[in-house]
Amino acid sequence: MLNLEWYRTFIAIFQQGNLTKAAQELSMSQPNVSVHLASLEQYVGGKLFDRMPRKMVPTELGKKLYTQVVGSVENLTSVET
């Protein structure tokens, strides 16, 4: 089952380029961010980031997913406020 939090986490990682910074932005632990990312990757059936020593580099699938979901997730987030 898809979880909207997975997308929020994915977007934070994409924008921050780093799991730790994404975790700080979301007020989550870094292990929970990793679990969200792994769950989303399993759901979409592919790797969304290449893990480098201090950064996360989006794959082509990650770039495509980001462009498809970022606007919708940001709109939903703005409704909360």
Buried (B, 14 or more C-beta within 10 A) or exposed (E): EEEEBBBBBBBBBBEBBBBEBBBBBBEBEBEEBBBBBEBBBEEBEEBBBEEEEEBBEBBEBBEBBBEEBBEEBEEEEEEEE
